[in-house]
Amino acid sequence: MEMLKEFFTLNDGSTIPKIGFGTYHEQFGNNLDPIRTAIKVGYRFFDTASLYETEKYLGQAVKESGIPREEFIIETKVWYDEMGYEGTKAALDRSLRRLGMDYVDIYLIHWPRVTGAPDENWKERDLETWRAMEELVQAGKVRRLGLSNFLPHHLKNILDNCTIKPVVDQLELHPGYSQEAAVAYCKANDVVPMAWSPLGRGRENATIGNAVLVRLAEKYGKSIQQINLKFLLQKGIIVIPKATSEAHIRANLELTDFALTEEEISMLSCMPQTAWLGEHPDFYIPDKQTNPDNI
Ligand SMILES: NC(=O)c1ccc[n+]([C@@H]2O[C@H](COP(=O)([O-])OP(=O)(O)OC[C@H]3O[C@@H](n4cnc5c(N)ncnc54)[C@H](OP(=O)(O)O)[C@@H]3O)[C@@H](O)[C@H]2O)c1
């Protein structure tokens, strides 16, 4: 699996696999198998979050694999109902307990602001959260810090005030929702963009079924999903697809035997932006709370 030998370099000089494995809980339920399979196939970078309720399964799968902990990159996130200085420290301790680990490799703020209300204090809350996260790095509980769903105006607030820079910003990115301004701002500030839902969550109205993708899939003898992933990777974006079937888990690594042309990348970048999944950092943040029973 050549894809697993490809890495991006982060602004602290460390490296990260170009492809990780998403663990958003919708299809996983209590099923450990997709994570077990991903580890068996060779994935070592895993994305989870306190919200997903998959931290404990990820921790269990890593432990039972017998592979040393330090070979994995484990990324988790603080949800907005956990944020603030004290809240963040407590949230990370809960995540570590569920993972059964004593550190995480990358800790992200999941969303920059709270859903619904005008949320006038978001800048202050983000900075308090970041201050706690920086102390968690000093305490050895976290290796690197990052962000998720931070648009340029949210990211600037952190960059202007941080001691430790974020290494990544996880954004919804796939053909039909390219967020070019956010990606350009990340790159200009040496923050590597990472695509969440890089396959448009498999929705018919998202990326699949698009004529440009269909044509490119035929040309390269690849699936539409593989074209999606290659497009993002060639744009310098980390991808974290989730898959439950072993065939998909494997197929998402078969990406090194072809390359899109510059013209094709431009075509995909300029597709109508109609594939947005419907969550927006300033307006439509998912109205979910962390589950107090997820301990
Ligand atoms: N930061 C955030 O706010 C945020 C938000 C959403 C997601 N995320 C992260 O991003 C990860 C990925 O996003 P996602 O889970 O929403 O969706 P996704 O990865 O875009 O799509 C997952 C869907 O694609 C299918 N699939 C995977 N590989 C395929 C292939 N090779 N061919 C055909 N179908 C394939 C899967 O089917 P099968 O299951 O049948 O294999 C599943 O239905 C999440 O798991 C989570 O870790 C972060």
The ligand as an SDF file (V2000), in Angstrom:
LIG
                    3D

 48 52  0  0  0  0  0  0  0  0999 V2000
  -14.6580   18.0920   12.0130 N   0  0  0  0  0  0  0  0  0  0  0  0
  -15.9220   17.8800   11.7160 C   0  0  0  0  0  0  0  0  0  0  0  0
  -16.8160   18.7100   11.9920 O   0  0  0  0  0  0  0  0  0  0  0  0
  -16.2880   16.6110   11.0040 C   0  0  0  0  0  0  0  0  0  0  0  0
  -17.5700   16.4700   10.4660 C   0  0  0  0  0  0  0  0  0  0  0  0
  -17.8730   15.2800    9.8070 C   0  0  0  0  0  0  0  0  0  0  0  0
  -16.9130   14.2840    9.6930 C   0  0  0  0  0  0  0  0  0  0  0  0
  -15.6780   14.4390   10.2470 N   0  0  0  0  0  0  0  0  0  0  0  0
  -14.6310   13.3800   10.1520 C   0  0  0  0  0  0  0  0  0  0  0  0
  -14.4430   13.0600    8.7720 O   0  0  0  0  0  0  0  0  0  0  0  0
  -14.5880   11.6460    8.6080 C   0  0  0  0  0  0  0  0  0  0  0  0
  -15.0780   11.3020    7.2070 C   0  0  0  0  0  0  0  0  0  0  0  0
  -16.3210   11.9360    6.9310 O   0  0  0  0  0  0  0  0  0  0  0  0
  -17.7320   11.1420    6.9110 P   0  0  0  0  0  0  0  0  0  0  0  0
  -17.6180    9.9780    7.7980 O   0  0  0  0  0  0  0  0  0  0  0  0
  -18.7890   12.1480    7.2060 O   0  0  0  0  0  0  0  0  0  0  0  0
  -17.9700   10.7270    5.4150 O   0  0  0  0  0  0  0  0  0  0  0  0
  -17.0860   10.3360    4.1090 P   0  0  0  0  0  0  0  0  0  0  0  0
  -15.7780    9.7560    4.5120 O   0  0  0  0  0  0  0  0  0  0  0  0
  -17.1030   11.5030    3.1980 O   0  0  0  0  0  0  0  0  0  0  0  0
  -18.0350    9.2210    3.4680 O   0  0  0  0  0  0  0  0  0  0  0  0
  -18.3110    8.0080    4.1080 C   0  0  0  0  0  0  0  0  0  0  0  0
  -19.2030    7.2120    3.1850 C   0  0  0  0  0  0  0  0  0  0  0  0
  -18.4860    6.9210    1.9820 O   0  0  0  0  0  0  0  0  0  0  0  0
  -18.5620    5.5090    1.7320 C   0  0  0  0  0  0  0  0  0  0  0  0
  -17.2800    5.0950    1.1310 N   0  0  0  0  0  0  0  0  0  0  0  0
  -16.0630    5.1070    1.6970 C   0  0  0  0  0  0  0  0  0  0  0  0
  -15.1270    4.7040    0.8320 N   0  0  0  0  0  0  0  0  0  0  0  0
  -15.7650    4.3920   -0.3170 C   0  0  0  0  0  0  0  0  0  0  0  0
  -15.3470    3.8840   -1.5770 C   0  0  0  0  0  0  0  0  0  0  0  0
  -14.0690    3.6450   -1.8230 N   0  0  0  0  0  0  0  0  0  0  0  0
  -16.2850    3.6680   -2.5240 N   0  0  0  0  0  0  0  0  0  0  0  0
  -17.5910    3.8980   -2.2900 C   0  0  0  0  0  0  0  0  0  0  0  0
  -18.0540    4.3840   -1.1200 N   0  0  0  0  0  0  0  0  0  0  0  0
  -17.1500    4.6310   -0.1290 C   0  0  0  0  0  0  0  0  0  0  0  0
  -18.7890    4.8530    3.0530 C   0  0  0  0  0  0  0  0  0  0  0  0
  -19.4450    3.6280    2.8220 O   0  0  0  0  0  0  0  0  0  0  0  0
  -19.2160    2.2770    3.6810 P   0  0  0  0  0  0  0  0  0  0  0  0
  -19.3070    2.6860    5.1140 O   0  0  0  0  0  0  0  0  0  0  0  0
  -20.3040    1.3970    3.1920 O   0  0  0  0  0  0  0  0  0  0  0  0
  -17.8530    1.7130    3.3720 O   0  0  0  0  0  0  0  0  0  0  0  0
  -19.6660    5.8930    3.7620 C   0  0  0  0  0  0  0  0  0  0  0  0
  -21.0150    5.7360    3.3820 O   0  0  0  0  0  0  0  0  0  0  0  0
  -15.5810   11.2840    9.7280 C   0  0  0  0  0  0  0  0  0  0  0  0
  -15.6670    9.8880    9.9280 O   0  0  0  0  0  0  0  0  0  0  0  0
  -15.0250   12.0740   10.8660 C   0  0  0  0  0  0  0  0  0  0  0  0
  -13.8920   11.4180   11.4130 O   0  0  0  0  0  0  0  0  0  0  0  0
  -15.3510   15.5960   10.9030 C   0  0  0  0  0  0  0  0  0  0  0  0
  1  2  1  0
  2  3  2  0
  2  4  1  0
  4  5  1  0
  4 48  2  0
  5  6  2  0
  6  7  1  0
  7  8  2  0
  8  9  1  0
  8 48  1  0
  9 10  1  0
  9 46  1  0
 10 11  1  0
 11 12  1  0
 11 44  1  0
 12 13  1  0
 13 14  1  0
 14 15  2  0
 14 16  1  0
 14 17  1  0
 17 18  1  0
 18 19  2  0
 18 20  1  0
 18 21  1  0
 21 22  1  0
 22 23  1  0
 23 24  1  0
 23 42  1  0
 24 25  1  0
 25 26  1  0
 25 36  1  0
 26 27  1  0
 26 35  1  0
 27 28  2  0
 28 29  1  0
 29 30  1  0
 29 35  2  0
 30 31  1  0
 30 32  2  0
 32 33  1  0
 33 34  2  0
 34 35  1  0
 36 37  1  0
 36 42  1  0
 37 38  1  0
 38 39  2  0
 38 40  1  0
 38 41  1  0
 42 43  1  0
 44 45  1  0
 44 46  1  0
 46 47  1  0
M  CHG  2   8   1  16  -1
M  END
$$$$
